[in-house]
Protein backbone atom coordinates (compact mmCIF):
# COMPACT_ATOMS: atom_id res chain seq x y z
CA UNK A 1 0.00 0.00 0.00
CA UNK A 2 1.28 3.45 -0.95
CA UNK A 3 1.08 6.14 1.73
CA UNK A 4 1.28 9.79 0.68
CA UNK A 5 2.41 12.43 3.16
CA UNK A 6 4.24 15.72 3.48
CA UNK A 7 7.98 16.11 4.09
CA UNK A 8 9.48 15.52 7.54
CA UNK A 9 12.95 16.61 8.62
CA UNK A 10 14.22 13.04 8.95
CA UNK A 11 13.41 12.31 5.28
CA UNK A 12 16.46 14.03 3.77
CA UNK A 13 18.70 10.92 3.39
CA UNK A 14 15.80 9.03 1.81
CA UNK A 15 15.18 11.89 -0.65
CA UNK A 16 18.83 11.93 -1.71
CA UNK A 17 18.87 8.14 -2.07
CA UNK A 18 15.75 8.30 -4.25
CA UNK A 19 17.29 11.04 -6.42
CA UNK A 20 20.42 8.97 -7.00
CA UNK A 21 18.35 5.87 -7.84
CA UNK A 22 16.61 7.63 -10.75
CA UNK A 23 18.33 8.13 -14.10
CA UNK A 24 17.64 11.83 -14.74
CA UNK A 25 20.19 12.13 -17.54
CA UNK A 26 23.32 14.22 -17.90
CA UNK A 27 21.56 17.39 -16.74
CA UNK A 28 21.23 16.14 -13.17
CA UNK A 29 23.82 16.31 -10.43
CA UNK A 30 24.38 12.96 -8.75
CA UNK A 31 26.03 11.46 -5.69
CA UNK A 32 25.70 14.65 -3.67
CA UNK A 33 25.28 14.72 0.09
CA UNK A 34 22.25 15.26 2.29
CA UNK A 35 23.85 18.55 3.33
CA UNK A 36 23.84 19.72 -0.30
CA UNK A 37 20.14 18.89 -0.70
CA UNK A 38 19.42 20.74 2.50
CA UNK A 39 21.41 23.78 1.36
CA UNK A 40 19.99 24.06 -2.15
CA UNK A 41 16.39 22.99 -1.54
CA UNK A 42 15.25 22.89 2.06
CA UNK A 43 17.07 25.99 3.32
CA UNK A 44 15.20 28.39 1.05
CA UNK A 45 13.29 30.85 3.26
CA UNK A 46 10.01 30.13 1.46
CA UNK A 47 10.28 26.31 1.69
CA UNK A 48 6.90 24.85 2.70
CA UNK A 49 6.85 21.23 3.85
CA UNK A 50 3.29 20.88 2.49
CA UNK A 51 4.63 21.42 -1.03
CA UNK A 52 7.05 18.47 -0.86
CA UNK A 53 4.80 15.42 -1.14
CA UNK A 54 6.20 11.94 -0.68
CA UNK A 55 5.06 8.42 -1.53
CA UNK A 56 6.09 5.61 0.88
CA UNK A 57 5.80 1.83 0.57
CA UNK A 58 6.66 -0.44 3.51
CA UNK A 59 9.00 2.12 5.03
CA UNK A 60 10.76 2.98 1.74
CA UNK A 61 10.47 6.33 -0.05
CA UNK A 62 9.41 5.45 -3.60
CA UNK A 63 8.52 8.86 -5.03
CA UNK A 64 8.15 12.57 -4.42
CA UNK A 65 6.78 15.68 -6.10
CA UNK A 66 7.80 19.20 -5.17
CA UNK A 67 5.80 22.33 -5.95
CA UNK A 68 6.64 26.00 -5.60
CA UNK A 69 6.42 29.53 -6.95
CA UNK A 70 8.60 32.10 -8.66
CA UNK A 71 8.95 35.80 -7.84
CA UNK A 72 6.75 38.75 -8.71
CA UNK A 73 7.85 41.28 -11.34
CA UNK A 74 9.96 43.21 -8.81
CA UNK A 75 11.80 40.15 -7.51
CA UNK A 76 10.90 41.18 -3.96
CA UNK A 77 8.39 38.46 -3.02
CA UNK A 78 6.78 35.26 -4.24
CA UNK A 79 4.03 35.30 -6.85
CA UNK A 80 1.42 32.54 -6.46
CA UNK A 81 0.60 32.39 -10.17
CA UNK A 82 1.69 30.41 -12.03
CA UNK A 83 2.36 27.48 -9.75
CA UNK A 84 5.32 25.28 -10.62
CA UNK A 85 5.59 21.50 -10.39
CA UNK A 86 9.34 21.69 -9.87
CA UNK A 87 10.30 18.02 -9.72
CA UNK A 88 8.67 14.58 -9.82
CA UNK A 89 10.59 11.37 -9.13
CA UNK A 90 9.45 7.75 -8.83
CA UNK A 91 11.82 4.90 -8.03
CA UNK A 92 12.16 2.73 -11.20
CA UNK A 93 10.58 -0.50 -9.83
CA UNK A 94 7.47 1.48 -8.81
CA UNK A 95 6.82 3.28 -12.09
CA UNK A 96 3.67 2.78 -14.22
CA UNK A 97 1.58 2.17 -11.11
CA UNK A 98 -0.08 5.58 -10.91
CA UNK A 99 2.25 6.90 -8.20
CA UNK A 100 3.68 9.74 -10.28
CA UNK A 101 0.21 10.77 -11.43
CA UNK A 102 -1.07 10.91 -7.86
CA UNK A 103 1.96 12.87 -6.69
CA UNK A 104 1.37 15.47 -9.40
CA UNK A 105 -2.32 15.67 -8.51
CA UNK A 106 -1.43 16.37 -4.89
CA UNK A 107 1.17 18.97 -5.95
CA UNK A 108 -1.46 20.66 -8.14
CA UNK A 109 -3.92 20.69 -5.25
CA UNK A 110 -1.36 22.48 -3.09
CA UNK A 111 -0.61 25.06 -5.80
CA UNK A 112 -4.29 25.79 -6.38
CA UNK A 113 -4.88 26.11 -2.64
CA UNK A 114 -2.30 28.90 -2.64
CA UNK A 115 -3.97 30.79 -5.51
CA UNK A 116 -2.41 29.36 -8.68
CA UNK A 117 -4.55 29.71 -11.80
CA UNK A 118 -2.03 28.37 -14.30
CA UNK A 119 0.23 25.38 -13.68
CA UNK A 120 3.74 24.86 -15.03
CA UNK A 121 5.77 21.66 -15.03
CA UNK A 122 9.52 22.23 -14.98
CA UNK A 123 11.49 25.12 -13.54
CA UNK A 124 12.63 27.86 -15.91
CA UNK A 125 14.66 31.05 -15.66
CA UNK A 126 13.18 33.07 -12.76
CA UNK A 127 10.48 30.49 -12.02
CA UNK A 128 12.95 28.10 -10.40
CA UNK A 129 12.42 28.05 -6.64
CA UNK A 130 14.46 24.96 -5.71
CA UNK A 131 16.48 22.87 -8.15
CA UNK A 132 18.92 25.24 -9.84
CA UNK A 133 22.32 23.70 -9.19
CA UNK A 134 20.89 20.18 -9.00
CA UNK A 135 19.04 19.85 -12.31
CA UNK A 136 19.32 21.68 -15.63
CA UNK A 137 22.35 23.73 -16.55
CA UNK A 138 23.61 27.28 -16.25
CA UNK A 139 19.98 28.21 -15.73
CA UNK A 140 16.78 26.27 -15.31
CA UNK A 141 15.32 25.05 -18.60
CA UNK A 142 12.36 22.84 -17.74
CA UNK A 143 12.74 19.08 -18.18
CA UNK A 144 15.60 18.07 -20.48
CA UNK A 145 15.66 15.85 -23.56
CA UNK A 146 18.28 13.72 -21.84
CA UNK A 147 15.57 12.99 -19.25
CA UNK A 148 13.32 11.25 -21.83
CA UNK A 149 10.52 10.05 -19.55
CA UNK A 150 9.41 13.59 -18.67
CA UNK A 151 7.65 14.57 -21.91
CA UNK A 152 5.32 11.55 -22.28
CA UNK A 153 4.56 11.62 -18.57
CA UNK A 154 3.45 15.25 -18.45
CA UNK A 155 1.63 15.12 -21.77
CA UNK A 156 -0.40 12.19 -20.44
CA UNK A 157 -1.41 14.44 -17.52
CA UNK A 158 -2.67 17.17 -19.84
CA UNK A 159 0.39 19.40 -19.92
CA UNK A 160 1.59 20.85 -23.22
CA UNK A 161 4.95 22.33 -24.27
CA UNK A 162 4.99 26.07 -23.58
CA UNK A 163 8.67 27.15 -23.54
CA UNK A 164 11.80 25.64 -25.06
CA UNK A 165 15.46 26.24 -24.27
CA UNK A 166 18.85 25.28 -25.64
CA UNK A 167 21.75 24.40 -23.38
CA UNK A 168 24.99 25.50 -25.03
CA UNK A 169 28.51 24.76 -23.80
CA UNK A 170 32.08 25.59 -24.79
CA UNK A 171 35.37 23.89 -24.05
CA UNK A 172 37.76 26.43 -22.58
CA UNK A 173 41.09 24.63 -22.49
CA UNK A 174 41.07 23.52 -26.14
CA UNK A 175 41.71 25.72 -29.18
CA UNK A 176 41.98 29.48 -29.49
CA UNK A 177 39.65 31.96 -27.90
CA UNK A 178 37.58 34.09 -30.30
CA UNK A 179 38.76 37.52 -31.39
CA UNK A 180 36.89 40.46 -32.92
CA UNK A 181 38.86 43.47 -34.30
CA UNK A 182 36.25 45.78 -32.76
CA UNK A 183 37.47 44.68 -29.34
CA UNK A 184 40.69 46.65 -29.77
CA UNK A 185 38.78 49.91 -30.10
CA UNK A 186 36.30 48.99 -27.38
CA UNK A 187 39.06 48.34 -24.87
CA UNK A 188 40.10 51.98 -25.27
CA UNK A 189 36.69 53.18 -24.09
CA UNK A 190 35.81 50.63 -21.37
CA UNK A 191 37.48 48.51 -18.74
CA UNK A 192 36.45 45.19 -17.21
CA UNK A 193 35.20 45.41 -13.64
CA UNK A 194 34.53 42.36 -11.41
CA UNK A 195 31.91 42.40 -8.63
CA UNK A 196 30.69 39.79 -6.17
CA UNK A 197 27.06 40.32 -7.20
CA UNK A 198 24.98 42.29 -9.73
CA UNK A 199 24.68 45.99 -8.83
CA UNK A 200 20.87 45.76 -8.55
CA UNK A 201 20.48 42.43 -6.76
CA UNK A 202 16.86 41.65 -5.89
CA UNK A 203 15.65 39.53 -2.97
CA UNK A 204 15.02 36.70 -5.43
CA UNK A 205 18.55 36.86 -6.83
CA UNK A 206 19.99 36.78 -3.32
CA UNK A 207 18.01 33.74 -2.19
CA UNK A 208 18.53 31.84 -5.45
CA UNK A 209 21.82 32.76 -7.16
CA UNK A 210 23.22 34.31 -4.01
CA UNK A 211 23.86 30.90 -2.46
CA UNK A 212 26.29 29.97 -5.26
CA UNK A 213 29.84 31.22 -5.75
CA UNK A 214 29.43 33.84 -8.45
CA UNK A 215 31.13 36.80 -10.08
CA UNK A 216 29.54 39.65 -12.02
CA UNK A 217 31.50 41.24 -14.85
CA UNK A 218 30.73 44.72 -16.14
CA UNK A 219 32.19 46.89 -18.85
CA UNK A 220 32.80 50.23 -17.16
CA UNK A 221 33.12 53.26 -19.44
CA UNK A 222 36.00 55.65 -18.94
CA UNK A 223 33.53 58.49 -19.56
CA UNK A 224 29.75 58.62 -19.23
CA UNK A 225 27.36 56.88 -16.87
CA UNK A 226 25.88 54.08 -18.99
CA UNK A 227 27.31 50.61 -18.23
CA UNK A 228 27.41 49.04 -21.72
CA UNK A 229 27.33 45.40 -20.63
CA UNK A 230 26.97 43.13 -17.61
CA UNK A 231 26.97 39.36 -17.10
CA UNK A 232 27.04 37.03 -14.08
CA UNK A 233 28.86 33.69 -13.91
CA UNK A 234 28.50 31.04 -11.20
CA UNK A 235 30.28 27.87 -10.20
CA UNK A 236 28.20 24.78 -11.04
CA UNK A 237 29.87 22.85 -8.25
CA UNK A 238 27.58 19.82 -7.97
CA UNK A 239 27.56 19.42 -11.76
CA UNK A 240 31.35 19.71 -11.67
CA UNK A 241 31.53 16.76 -9.30
CA UNK A 242 29.20 14.71 -11.51
CA UNK A 243 30.96 15.54 -14.78
CA UNK A 244 34.45 15.35 -13.38
CA UNK A 245 35.34 18.74 -14.88
CA UNK A 246 35.08 22.25 -13.57
CA UNK A 247 32.07 23.99 -15.11
CA UNK A 248 30.92 27.61 -14.85
CA UNK A 249 27.48 28.87 -15.89
CA UNK A 250 26.69 32.17 -17.60
CA UNK A 251 23.48 34.03 -16.67
CA UNK A 252 21.86 37.44 -16.85
CA UNK A 253 23.72 38.84 -19.85
CA UNK A 254 22.56 42.39 -20.48
CA UNK A 255 23.70 45.07 -22.93
CA UNK A 256 22.31 48.60 -22.78
CA UNK A 257 19.89 49.23 -25.63
CA UNK A 258 21.75 52.37 -26.71
CA UNK A 259 24.93 50.40 -27.50
CA UNK A 260 23.56 47.14 -28.88
CA UNK A 261 24.96 45.67 -32.12
CA UNK A 262 28.27 47.46 -31.53
CA UNK A 263 30.28 44.50 -30.26
CA UNK A 264 29.99 45.11 -26.51
CA UNK A 265 28.37 41.76 -25.72
CA UNK A 266 31.03 39.86 -27.65
CA UNK A 267 33.81 41.93 -26.11
CA UNK A 268 32.47 41.30 -22.61
CA UNK A 269 32.07 37.56 -23.14
CA UNK A 270 35.52 37.22 -24.69
CA UNK A 271 37.01 38.80 -21.58
CA UNK A 272 34.94 36.45 -19.41
CA UNK A 273 36.10 33.39 -21.36
CA UNK A 274 39.70 34.52 -21.06
CA UNK A 275 39.30 35.11 -17.31
CA UNK A 276 37.97 31.61 -16.63
CA UNK A 277 40.38 29.92 -19.01
CA UNK A 278 43.27 31.39 -17.03
CA UNK A 279 41.52 30.22 -13.84
CA UNK A 280 41.57 26.62 -15.08
CA UNK A 281 37.85 26.20 -15.81
CA UNK A 282 37.23 23.38 -18.30
CA UNK A 283 33.77 24.31 -19.60
CA UNK A 284 31.40 27.27 -19.82
CA UNK A 285 27.66 26.81 -20.20
CA UNK A 286 24.67 29.01 -21.00
CA UNK A 287 20.92 28.53 -21.48
CA UNK A 288 19.30 30.33 -24.43
CA UNK A 289 15.53 30.46 -25.06
CA UNK A 290 14.47 28.94 -28.38
CA UNK A 291 13.60 31.77 -30.73
CA UNK A 292 16.23 34.17 -29.38
CA UNK A 293 18.22 34.11 -32.61
CA UNK A 294 20.48 37.00 -31.61
CA UNK A 295 21.63 35.30 -28.40
CA UNK A 296 22.10 31.96 -30.16
CA UNK A 297 24.19 33.59 -32.90
CA UNK A 298 26.29 35.44 -30.33
CA UNK A 299 27.21 32.33 -28.35
CA UNK A 300 27.62 30.08 -31.39
CA UNK A 301 29.97 32.70 -32.81
CA UNK A 302 32.01 32.32 -29.64
CA UNK A 303 32.30 28.56 -30.15
CA UNK A 304 29.39 27.33 -28.01
CA UNK A 305 27.62 24.19 -29.23
CA UNK A 306 24.34 22.52 -28.27
CA UNK A 307 24.56 20.10 -25.35
CA UNK A 308 20.89 19.54 -24.53
CA UNK A 309 17.41 21.01 -24.87
CA UNK A 310 14.74 21.65 -22.28
CA UNK A 311 10.97 22.09 -22.30
CA UNK A 312 8.59 23.74 -19.86
CA UNK A 313 5.04 22.40 -19.90
CA UNK A 314 1.89 24.32 -19.04
CA UNK A 315 -1.60 23.33 -17.93
CA UNK A 316 -4.45 25.74 -17.29
CA UNK A 317 -6.09 25.17 -13.93
CA UNK A 318 -9.87 24.80 -14.01
CA UNK A 319 -11.84 27.87 -12.98
Secondary structure, 3 states (H helix, E strand, C coil): CEEEEECCHHHHHHHHHHHHHCCCCCCECCCCCHHHHHHHHHCCCCCCHHHEEEEEECCEEEEEEEEEEEECCCCCCEEEEEEEEEEEEECHHHCCCCHHHHHHHHHHHHHHHCCCCEEEECCECCECCCCCCCECCCCCECEECCCCHHHHHHHHCCCEEEEEEEEEEEECCCCCCCCCCHHHHHHHHEEEEEECCCCCCCHHHHHHHHHCCEEEEEEEECCCCCCCEEEEEEECHHHHHHHCCCEEEEEEEEECHHHCCCCHHHHHHHHHHHHHHHCCCCEEEEEEECCCHHHHHHHHHCCCEEEEEEEEEEEECCC
